[in-house]
Amino acid sequence: MEDDDEGLKSYVVIHNIAKRHNVGTLARSATAFGVSEVILVGRRDFNSFGSHGSTSHIPFRHFYSLSDARLFLKAKGCDICGVEITPNATSVTTHPFKTSTAFLLGNEGTGLSAKECDFCDYFVYIPQYGCGTASLNVTVAASIILHHFAVWAGFPERTRDGNKFVVAERPVHKVGRNFCTETAESVAAERNLKRENDAKNGFFEDTEGSDSSNNLLDAVFGD
């Protein structure tokens, strides 16, 4: 059950996004459509290219594993919705939502993994009507899904000024840019995870010949 005093909320879970610019663009869409938090699973750092400053207006929260993220979201009363063209997926145009919802989108090339599908409670897909592409870019898909949820949830429309929507005053930046802050203990835990090379965690998968943090970042966010 959702928290009645807080109302409906939406979240975006980022676990295995491949392309460098997509995290920032996802944050921009998340801000535009009233997302409460972006959930990073695995690595704590992220690339804000394409965000147009929107990363200053939305909180980022970090978890080391999908199971930890699921515990947090369930404590918030959230359903977890996978955005994927699965056999049992429901069209997003039917607005099958029931409560606050966290959305997990698939990797640009391979979609949701079996582990990620297990993380989800149900699935939605975006109907297509033209014959020229098999699927949408992950950031485009996120925009469509989040817009549908905002309409269903009755989020209040932002005030407009001329040809633009009014942007809130940028919050005072309290943490390092493009980084979810952690305690010394959690930083040590992340280093242990890197050493253990937990191949089942999307953000810690090493590529062949990778021997530095820069190479690992390229593997995660590379074009």
C-alpha positions in Angstrom: 0.0 0.0 0.0 1.3 3.4 -0.9 1.9 6.2 1.7 -1.4 8.2 1.6 0.3 11.3 2.9 2.8 11.4 0.1 0.6 10.3 -2.8 1.6 8.4 -5.9 5.2 8.4 -6.9 7.3 7.1 -9.7 10.9 5.9 -9.8 13.4 5.0 -12.5 15.8 2.1 -11.9 19.1 2.2 -13.8 20.9 -1.1 -13.8 22.5 -2.0 -17.1 22.2 1.0 -19.5 25.0 0.7 -22.0 25.5 4.1 -23.8 27.3 7.0 -22.3 24.8 9.7 -22.9 21.6 7.9 -21.9 21.8 8.3 -18.1 21.7 12.1 -18.4 18.9 12.0 -20.9 17.0 9.6 -18.8 17.4 12.0 -15.9 16.0 14.9 -18.0 12.9 12.9 -18.9 12.5 11.8 -15.3 12.6 15.4 -14.1 10.1 16.4 -16.8 7.6 13.8 -15.8 7.7 14.1 -12.1 9.9 11.1 -11.1 10.7 11.2 -7.4 14.1 9.5 -7.5 16.5 7.8 -9.9 17.8 4.5 -8.5 21.3 3.5 -9.5 22.1 -0.2 -9.0 25.8 -1.2 -9.1 28.1 1.7 -9.7 27.7 5.0 -7.9 29.1 7.3 -10.6 27.1 8.4 -13.6 27.4 10.5 -16.7 25.1 13.6 -16.9 25.7 14.4 -20.5 22.3 15.3 -22.1 20.7 16.2 -18.8 20.6 20.0 -19.4 21.1 20.5 -15.7 18.2 18.3 -14.7 20.4 16.1 -12.5 20.4 19.0 -10.0 16.6 18.7 -9.6 16.2 15.0 -9.0 17.7 12.8 -6.2 19.8 9.8 -7.1 19.9 6.9 -4.7 22.4 4.0 -4.9 22.1 0.3 -4.2 24.7 -2.4 -4.8 22.2 -5.0 -5.9 18.8 -5.4 -7.4 17.6 -7.2 -4.4 18.6 -4.3 -2.1 16.8 -1.9 -4.5 13.7 -4.1 -4.5 13.6 -4.1 -0.7 13.7 -0.3 -0.6 11.0 0.1 -3.3 8.7 -2.5 -1.7 9.0 -0.6 1.6 7.8 2.4 -0.3 4.8 0.5 -1.4 5.9 0.4 -5.1 5.1 -2.0 -7.8 8.1 -2.7 -10.0 7.3 -2.5 -13.7 9.6 -3.8 -16.4 9.5 -2.0 -19.8 10.0 -4.8 -22.2 8.2 -6.6 -25.1 7.5 -9.8 -23.2 4.7 -12.3 -24.1 2.8 -11.2 -21.0 3.4 -7.5 -21.2 0.5 -5.1 -21.3 0.2 -2.1 -23.6 1.1 1.1 -21.7 -1.8 2.8 -23.4 -4.2 0.8 -21.1 -2.5 2.4 -18.0 -2.3 -0.9 -16.0 -0.8 0.9 -13.0 -2.3 0.4 -9.5 0.0 2.3 -7.2 3.4 4.1 -6.9 5.6 2.4 -9.5 9.3 1.9 -10.2 10.2 1.4 -13.9 13.1 -0.7 -15.1 14.1 -0.4 -18.7 16.1 -2.9 -20.6 19.6 -2.6 -22.0 19.7 -0.9 -25.4 21.0 -4.0 -27.2 19.8 -7.0 -25.2 16.7 -5.8 -23.3 16.0 -7.0 -19.8 18.1 -10.0 -18.5 16.5 -13.0 -16.8 17.7 -11.6 -13.4 16.1 -8.2 -14.2 12.8 -9.8 -15.3 12.7 -11.6 -11.9 13.1 -8.2 -10.2 9.9 -7.0 -11.8 6.2 -7.5 -10.8 4.8 -7.0 -14.3 5.7 -5.6 -17.7 4.4 -3.0 -20.1 5.3 -2.4 -23.7 4.9 0.6 -26.1 2.8 -0.3 -29.2 4.4 0.6 -32.5 2.5 1.3 -35.7 5.3 1.6 -38.3 7.4 -1.1 -39.9 10.9 0.5 -39.8 12.3 -0.5 -36.4 12.1 -3.4 -33.9 12.3 -1.3 -30.8 12.8 2.2 -29.4 15.8 3.9 -27.9 15.8 3.5 -24.2 15.5 7.2 -23.4 12.6 7.6 -25.9 10.8 4.6 -24.3 11.4 6.0 -20.8 9.8 9.4 -21.9 6.7 7.7 -23.2 6.3 5.4 -20.2 6.8 8.1 -17.7 4.4 10.4 -19.4 1.7 7.8 -19.4 2.2 7.2 -15.7 2.1 10.9 -14.9 -1.2 11.3 -16.8 -2.6 8.2 -15.0 -1.4 9.5 -11.6 -2.8 12.9 -12.1 0.5 14.8 -11.5 -0.2 18.5 -11.7 1.1 20.1 -15.0 4.0 22.5 -14.6 3.4 26.2 -15.2 4.4 27.5 -18.6 6.1 30.8 -19.5 6.0 31.5 -23.2 7.3 28.5 -25.2 8.9 26.8 -22.2 7.9 25.3 -18.8 9.0 27.2 -15.7 12.2 25.6 -14.2 12.6 25.6 -10.5 15.5 27.4 -8.9 18.5 25.1 -9.0 19.1 23.6 -5.5 22.4 24.3 -3.8 24.8 21.5 -4.8 25.7 19.6 -1.7 27.5 16.6 -3.1 30.1 15.8 -5.8 28.7 16.1 -9.3 27.6 12.9 -11.0 28.2 10.8 -7.9 26.0 9.3 -5.2 27.7 9.9 -1.9 28.4 6.9 0.4 30.0 6.2 3.7 33.6 4.9 4.0 32.2 1.5 4.8 30.1 1.4 1.6 33.1 2.6 -0.5 35.1 -0.3 0.9 32.2 -2.6 0.1 32.2 -1.4 -3.5 35.9 -2.1 -3.8 35.4 -5.6 -2.5 32.6 -6.1 -5.1 35.0 -5.0 -7.8 37.7 -7.4 -6.6 35.2 -10.3 -6.4 34.0 -9.4 -10.0 30.4 -10.3 -9.3 29.5 -11.1 -12.9 25.8 -11.2 -12.1 25.7 -7.5 -11.3 25.5 -5.6 -14.5 27.6 -2.6 -13.4 30.5 -4.7 -12.2 30.9 -7.0 -15.2 34.5 -6.8 -16.5 35.3 -6.9 -20.2 38.1 -8.9 -21.5 41.4 -7.2 -21.0 39.9 -4.5 -18.7 42.3 -3.6 -15.9 41.4 -0.1 -14.8 38.4 1.9 -13.5 38.4 3.9 -16.7 38.1 0.8 -18.8 35.3 -0.4 -16.6 33.5 2.9 -17.1 33.9 2.6 -20.8 32.4 -0.9 -20.6 29.4 0.4 -18.7 28.7 3.6 -20.5 30.5 3.2 -23.8 28.7 4.0 -27.1 
